[in-house]
Amino acid sequence: MDEKLGKFIESFAALVELAQADRHRANAGTQLLDALTEHLELPAEQLAMVEEQVPSHRFVDADIVLAALAALDPESRLVGIGGGGQRHHASLSDMVQQSQLFPQFPLAQPDYVNLAVGPDSQRQAVGFGLRLFTYDGGRVAVLQRAADPRAGRQSASLEIVAGSAETSAAFLAGYRRRMDSQSVIRGQVVSLTVGEFGPSSGGVTFHHRPRLAAPEVILPPGLLQKLAAHTVGIATHRESLRNYGQHLKRGVLLYGPPGTGKTHTVRYLLGQSAGVTVILLAGGSLARISEAARMARALQPSIVVLEDCDLIAEDRSFGHGPQPLLFEVLDAMDGLDQDADVAFILTTNRPDLLERALAQRPGRVDLAVEIPLPALPERVELLRLYSRRAGFSAAALQDAAERTEGTTASFARELVRRAVVAAAGAGVPVTDAHLAAAVQELMADAESLTRSLLGSGAGTFPG
């Protein structure tokens, strides 16, 4: 009898433990609903929720703004939501409604994502977390969620529920004001990228601002000063121009053969634009021109650089209509306010492909500048610039420049490199003879393809 009683007590104890565990799991599953109801002091399942979309490149800004707003309440809380993968496919409203029937969303630790805030710095942002705080006297809960294309979410979002519609509206107004005035992108150099799920899933990459001195940019006399005055100098007179009702936005087209220094010139201009927001677009990221224009407007003074526009002169692959993508670029430029302190810099190797589009959209580009093949004086200066440590004589530089007519800045750089490589291979210091031999090698008929690849007008593809 005692043995049977002992087994009964053991079985009963195990049953109690199972019941308590089930009860604990059930209670954990309702923690989300309970936490929201307790914080908002109203049944959470009866409250309307508002979703605010956040572009992926602004998600780190949203995290900074939300953290600052929540910090105004010393009793604010940040919690995560458990429940496995289902939480990524359900909205906050869905999770609240499902918690009434199938408790499955316990509170947990927030998820975090590392996001760049500069070329060499990152911020640990809340990737999936619920902020509970008061704002302007009202109670607010905000689910902060990073983009997750694999779960069908192409952009980040905030899901807001508040004790009253007035509180929700006031919070969103305050949040949007801060988002307009604050951004880690402001004053930095960034390039827009295209994600594997399309342009809308792309982010930003931060870059160091180029640092080039004027002597490092070899162009015909006066050309660099003209470009700098139009791109950078106009901005110094913004107040005067606005007072007289003159537009500040401006467009510059740099054209010329490959390798003549268009990108190098742009890098110089960006280096002269300290504190100006720079947005770089090239290749597939040109599809994000409308987004770049909105960023430029919000973060002005700003410069938008569109490289190799001829590549999308007739491209409709990313367009939203029958017109080529280049027309969308020009329309985005035209959509800015006249007093917007925004400069657009376009580069192209084939201005003939842009002519029709520019003629049909007049006024977008108000300065077109050719970056030509370097003349003899520029070729001498280019060789001198690239061989500063080699110590070639003035006569050797002059001779090399005279023998390389029709070549580009890229060719001059490669010429010096070839001379240095030859000297290093022989285990001797580089001399004028190495430079002369490099000229002979690169200007030979057999090197015509190499010259063409370096952008030289003197070389043509064989056969």
Secondary structure, DSSP 8 states (H G I E B T S, - for coil): -HHHHHHHHHHHHHHHHHHHHHHHHHHHHTHHHHHHHHHHTS-GGGS-EEEEEE-GGGHHHHHHHHHHHHHTSTT-EEEEE-STTHHHHS-HHHHHHHHHHS----EE--EEEEEEEETTEEEEEEEEEEEEEEETTEEEEEEEE--BGGGTB-SEEEEEEESSHHHHHHHHHHHHHHHHH--TTTTSEEEE--BTTBGGG--EEEE------GGGS--STTHHHHHHHHHTGGGGGHHHHHHTT----EEEEEE-STTSSHHHHHHHHHHT-TT-EEEEEEGGGGGGHHHHHHHHHHT-SEEEEEE-GGGGSS--TT-SSSS-HHHHHHHHHHTS-TT--EEEEEEES-HHHHHHHHHHSTTS--EEEE-----HHHHHHHHHHHTTTT---HHHHHHHHHTTTT--HHHHHHHHHHHHHHHHHHTS---HHHHHHHHHHHTSGGGHHHHHHTT-TT-----
